[in-house]
Amino acid sequence: MKKEITINDFSKHLFWDVDKSSFDLDIYKVQMISKVLEYGNWNDWTFLKEYYGLEIIKEVSLNLRSIDAVTLSYLSALFSIDVKEFRCYKHKQLVQNYWNS
């Protein structure tokens, strides 16, 4: 499933805070998937699917603490999973927003 995809194939703005020469896509898969889901473009998403496959992306995304609402809706529809099953949704419900009370 894994093709010859490296960190250099992804958008440069995703990795301004990491040393690309030592970034291992397998070791840091949670960070990689999180960054692409939150800040990546369609090409980044395509590379992500090719490298990890949908099953690993699903596992990781279900356990992320933060996903924006649009991405959460997309993942929910893609994987046919209710948004309430995602950790980020549960976490968001626990954190009270005092500004809009």
N, C-alpha and C positions, 0 to 999 in steps of 0.2 A: 504494500500500500504506500509505503514511503518512497517518494521519488527524490531525485537529486535537487532538493530545494534547500537553500541556505537562508540565513537571516538577511543576506544582501538582496534577496528577491522581494522582500517586503518593503513597504514605504519607509523612507528614512525618518520621518517624523515620529514613528512609533518607538524608536530606540535611541532617542537623544540622551537617555540617562543610563545606558548600559555600554559595556565594552564589547563591541561586536566580535572581536577576535576570540573572546573566551565564552561567548554566549552559546550554550548547547541547547538546541531545540527540544531534545528529549528530557533533559534535566529540568528545564524551566518551562515545561509545557503549560502549566497553569498561568504563569505570567504572560506567556506568548498568546494564549487563547484569549485571555482577559483583555490584553492590549488591542488585539485585532477586533474583538467584538465591540469594544468601546470606541476606538479611534480609527480603525482601519477603513479602507475603501473596498470596493467590490473585488479588485484584483487581490488584495490581501486576503479576503474571505475565500477566494478561489484557491490560493496557495495553501491556506490553512486546511481546507477540506481535502486537498490532495495529499498533504503531508500527514495529517492526523486521522482523517476519516471522521465521519459523522458520529460514530459511536463514542469516540474519545471526547469529541467536542461536547457531546450531550452530557457525558459524565462530569466533565469539568464545569460546564455552564450551570448545571443543577446545583453545584456547591459554591458558586461565586457569591460573595457578599454584596456585590454591587454590579448591576447591569441597568442601563438606562431603559426607560419604558418602551421605546420603539424596538430596541433590540430584544427585549424580553418578549414582546408580542410576536416578533418574527420567530424567535426560537421556540416559543410555545406552539405556534402553528406548524413550524417545520417538523418538530418532533412529536406533535399531537399530544402534548402534555399540558395540563392545566397550569396557569401561571402560579397558582397557589403551591405547587410542588417545588418551585425554585426557592432556594435559600434566600436569595436577595429579596424576594417578595415577602417572605416571612419576616425577615430582618427589618424591612421597611415598615411593616405593620407594628413592630415593637417600638420603633423610634418615633416619639411624638414630635410633631411639628408645631412648636409654640407660636410661630409667626402667623399661622393661619387658623388659630383657635378662636 
